[in-house]
Amino acid sequence: MTIDINNLIKLAQTALISNQTQPFSIYSCKQKQSLRHVPIFNPLIVFVLSGKKVLGGEMQSSCNEGQFLFLSENPEVTFSNIPGKHGYLALFIEFQYEDFEGIQLTSKNAQRFLIGDMNAALVQSISQLIELSDTSPEVIWNIRRKELIHLLCFYGYHDIISMISKPRINHQLIDVFKKDPSTRWDIKRMSKKLAMSESTLRRKLKLEGTGFRDLNTQVRLAHGMHLIQTTDDSISVISEKCGYQSQSRFTEGFKNRFGTTPGKLRKTLQDTDE
């Protein structure tokens, strides 16, 4: 059954120009975007409202207009955003691990993503989240995210629960880094904040297959990618907000990580004749 998402698209387009903090992110582009090694720090769901998102690498799948993509935590996701007749438009909702409290987590499987079709109940839930985000307190955002999880399970997408990993030490670091990506953390200061020795922190991160500096860099660059697509800030200002002392260092790190430069990514937000 075809679902009418025109009203949801209008809500998303309005939210796209809002300057207020929101419990979701809206991404759009007029030209094809291709990005590699994009880190997914928390489970998230992507609702494709126009165009399509094509997963690359080992995933090799396509999420089309009117579908959703649920992604589990993943340090490296490669994908392309391909505009349709009216461009590419997608709504992202990042879940917090506390959103899954009270839901029995099953044994984690190797599945990294799930694609499904949007239905009327999901569209209504997302629409309400957008409409109420400007006036409702953040505690309501948490309730809405929980509601979305229960709706997905109700409609048969139980596999998302087995895709959730239990919080680990790297999640604590990510939460700290994300609160202020411009802050230059060192492991001594972080270990003190987490009330553990430097050697213990390094050992735990190694067991989780990551390192302090790499994790910090991932968060800073991912934040930069978000700002490039959702603000009018100059690349220079964005590099400062991500803790880089020079724009050239930011651009170099960005290209090495994502396979494109900040300037080229921003150009995809414009029509080809602009």
N, C-alpha and C positions, 0 to 999 in steps of 0.2 A: 504494500500500500504506500502511495506517495504521500509524504508529509509536507505540508506548507510551512516553509521556514522563512518566508518573506518578512514577517514581523520581527522574527529573531535577528535577521540580517540588519534591519533598520535599527534595532536596539544596539546591536554590536557596533554599527557604524557611528552611532551617537556616542557610545562609550569610548570609541577610538580617539575622540578629540577631547575627552574629559581629562582634567588635570588632577583629579582626586585619586587617592589610594583605593584600589579595587581588589576584590578577592579573585581576580582572574586577569588574564592578559589577552589583548586582541592583537593579532599580527596580520598584516596585509602586504601585498606587493603587486606591482603592475607588470613586472618582468620576472622570468624564471629565476629562482634562487637555488643554488646548490651548495650545501654545507656538509662538512665531514667532521667526525669526532666531536659532536656536540654532546656535552655531559648532561645526563638526566639525574638530578640529585634526589628527587622525591618522585613517587608515583604521580603520574599526571594523565589527564584526559584531554584530547584535542577534538573539538567539534569542527569539522570542515564545512563551512557555509557557502563557499564559492571556490571553484578550482579543485585541485587535488594535491595531496601530499604523497610523495612516492618514497618509500623506504629503500635504501640501498644496502650494500654490504651483504651480510648473511641473512638479513631480513627479507629483502626482495618482495615487497608487497605495495599495494596502492590503496590509499584511503580517499574515496571520492566524495564529491559534494553530497551532503545529506547523511554522511557516515561519521562515526567517531573512531578514534584511535586511543587505546589505553596503553600506556607505556610504563613498564616497571623501571626501577632504578637501573641506570646503565651509564658507564663512564664514556662510551663512545657510540653515538648514533649518527649515521650518515643518511641524509635525505635531500629531496628536492621539493620545493613548493612551486607548483605549476599553475599559473593563472588560467581561469576559464574566460568566458565571454565578458564577465564583469570583474575580472581580476581574481586574486587569491585572497580569501578572508577566512580566518580561523580563530576560534576562541579556545584558550588554554586555561585549564583549572589545575593547579598544583595542589595535591593533597598533602596534609601533614600526617605524621605517623599516629598522632593522637586521634585523628579522624577514624581510625580503625579500632580504637579502644572499644571493648564490649563485643567485638566481632571475632569469633574464634578463627585464628589464622591456621590454615592447613599447612601441611608440609610443602615447602617451596619447590616449585617445579622449574624446569629450564626455560619455560615460555617467557619471552621478553616483551611481547606485545599481543594485543587483541584488537580486531577490527569488527565493528558491528554497525547496525543501521539505527539511525535516530528514529524515535517514535514520538507520538503526541505527548506522552507523559514526560519524557526527557526534555523535549522542547519547552514544555510548560515550566519544568523545574529550572532550566537554565534561564528562561526569560524572567522568572521571578527573582532569581539571583541577581541578574543585571539591574532590574527595576528597583530592587530594594537596597542595592549596595551603597547608594549615596546617602541613605537615611538610617540604615540599620547598624547597630554596633557590631564589632568584630566577632563577638560571641555567636551572633546569628549566622555569620559566614560559616563558622564551624558546623553549625546545625545543618545548614544547606548542603555542605559537602558530604556530611554523613547521610543525609537524605538521598543524595545522588548515588552514593555507594549502595544503599539498600535498594534503590530503584533498579540499578544495574543487575544486582543479584536476583531481584524479583522477576526480571525479564529474561533470566536464564544465563547471565554472564557471570557465573560463579567462579570461573577461572581467575578472575582478577584477584580474588582473595589469596589464591595459592601463588600469585606473582609478587606478593608483598613480603619483603624480608624484615626481620626484627631489627629495631634500631641498633646501630653499632657506634663505635667511637668516632668514625669519620663523619657520621651525621651530626654529632655534637660540634665538631670543628666547622662543618659546612654552615650550621646555624649561626655560629659566631662570625664567620667570614662574611656571610650574606647581610648581616645587620649593618655593616659598614665596610664595603669592599675597598674603600680608599685607605683604610688603616693597614699599615705594613706590620703584620704580625711576625714574630719569631717563635721558635718552638719553646724557648725558655719561658717566655711570657705566657704562652698558651698552656704549657704544662702546669704552671702555677695557677692559672685560672681554673683548670680542671682538677686541681689538687692531686697531681700525680707527678712522678719523676719524669725527666726527659727520656730516659732510657725505656721506661715503661710505655710512654706514649709512642715512641718510635717502634717499639716491638709490636704493639697492638696494631698500629697502622700497617706494618709490614705483613702481619698475619691477614690483614684485610686486603692486601695487594695494592696498597697505595703508599704515598709518602706525603709529608707535611707540605713541602714546597709545591709539589705537583698539584695537590688538592687546592692550595691557596690560589695558584695560577688559574686552575679551571674555573673557580668561582669568579675571579676578577674578569676573565675574558668572557665568560658567559653573561655576566652583568653588562659588560660592554656591548655585546651583541644585542641584548635586550634594549639598551638605551639607544643604540643606533636605529632600531626599528620602531621605537615608541616615543621618541622625543625629537625636538629640533635642535638639541645641543650640538655644538660643533664637535668634530672628532677630537680636537685638542682638549676641550672641556671634558669630554667623555673619558679620555685617557687619564686625566687627573682624578676623576671620580672613581676610577678603577685602580688607583694607587700607583700609576705609572708616572715617572718623573719626566718623560719625554714622549711626544706623540709617535716618534719613529720607533721607539721600543715597543709601544703598544701595537702599532701597525705590524711590526715584524712578528710579534708573538701571536697576534690575531691570525695573520696569514698562515703561519706555520701550523696553527691548531685547526683552523676552519677551512683552509684552502682558498680563501679570498681575502681581499683587503677591506677594511671598514668603509672606505670610499666607494668601492664597487658594490658592496652590499647595500649601501644607502641608495645608490642609483637605481636599484631594482624596485624601489618604492615609487619611482616616477614612470610616466609613460615614455615610450621610446623616443618620441619626438620632442621631449622637453630638454 
